[in-house]
Amino acid sequence: MPSADNIKQIFSLASFVILFLSLGAAGTSLGLLQANTNNGVYAICHFFISYTQAMNSSLLNYNVPTCKLSIASAAIATICLALLTAIELISVSFQIYVK
């Protein structure tokens, strides 16, 4: 069975890696949202398009792949931060239990 010091090191390393992953995903999301412009004017990221936009592609005045990527990377950042919170809670409870 691993010792308490080894488990603390594993929790510390895991939280460090997940923190960097979430920061990278958040930075990517912010960069993609800033890149989503239409002639210098910020376009709105929509989850869905209307029927008329689907029939006439010239009505699409925003970058759909960029929007989808930014939404996905924001979701990844949120999941990573939730996982980081859970790991920190487990780590704190483990330290209380060990003491």
C-alpha positions in Angstrom: 0.0 0.0 0.0 1.4 3.4 -0.9 2.4 5.7 1.9 0.7 8.9 2.8 3.6 11.0 1.3 3.3 9.2 -2.0 -0.5 9.8 -2.2 0.1 13.5 -1.3 2.6 13.7 -4.2 0.2 12.1 -6.6 -2.6 14.5 -5.6 -0.2 17.4 -6.0 1.0 16.3 -9.4 -2.5 15.5 -10.7 -3.9 18.9 -9.6 -0.9 20.7 -11.2 -1.4 18.9 -14.5 -5.2 19.5 -14.5 -4.7 23.2 -13.7 -2.4 23.6 -16.7 -4.9 21.8 -18.9 -7.7 24.0 -17.8 -5.7 27.1 -18.2 -4.8 26.0 -21.8 -8.4 25.2 -22.6 -9.6 28.6 -21.2 -6.9 30.4 -23.2 -7.9 28.6 -26.3 -11.5 29.4 -25.8 -10.8 33.1 -25.2 -8.6 33.2 -28.3 -11.2 31.6 -30.5 -13.9 33.9 -29.3 -11.7 36.9 -30.0 -11.0 35.5 -33.5 -14.7 35.2 -34.3 -15.2 38.5 -36.1 -17.1 39.6 -39.1 -15.4 42.5 -40.8 -14.0 43.7 -37.5 -17.3 43.5 -35.7 -17.7 40.7 -33.1 -20.2 38.1 -34.3 -22.4 36.2 -31.9 -21.8 32.4 -31.4 -25.1 30.6 -31.7 -25.6 27.0 -30.8 -28.2 26.5 -33.6 -28.9 28.2 -36.9 -32.4 29.1 -38.3 -34.0 27.4 -41.2 -33.4 30.4 -43.5 -29.8 30.4 -42.6 -29.6 26.7 -43.4 -31.2 27.3 -46.8 -29.1 30.4 -47.7 -25.5 30.1 -46.6 -24.8 33.7 -47.3 -26.8 34.6 -44.2 -24.3 32.9 -42.0 -22.2 35.9 -40.9 -20.3 34.2 -38.1 -17.6 31.5 -38.1 -19.5 28.3 -37.1 -16.4 26.1 -36.6 -14.6 28.7 -34.5 -17.7 29.0 -32.3 -18.0 25.3 -31.9 -14.4 25.0 -31.0 -14.5 27.9 -28.5 -17.6 26.4 -26.8 -16.0 22.9 -26.7 -12.8 24.3 -25.2 -14.8 26.3 -22.6 -16.6 23.1 -21.7 -13.2 21.3 -21.3 -11.9 24.1 -19.1 -15.1 23.9 -16.9 -14.8 20.1 -16.6 -11.1 20.4 -15.7 -11.8 23.0 -13.0 -14.5 20.8 -11.5 -12.1 17.9 -11.5 -9.4 20.0 -9.9 -11.9 21.1 -7.2 -12.8 17.5 -6.5 -9.1 16.4 -6.3 -8.4 19.3 -3.9 -11.3 18.3 -1.7 -10.2 14.7 -1.7 -6.7 15.8 -0.9 -7.8 18.0 2.0 -10.0 15.3 3.4 -7.2 12.7 3.1 -4.8 15.1 4.9 -7.3 15.5 7.7 -7.9 11.8 7.9 -4.1 11.0 8.0 -3.5 13.5 10.8 
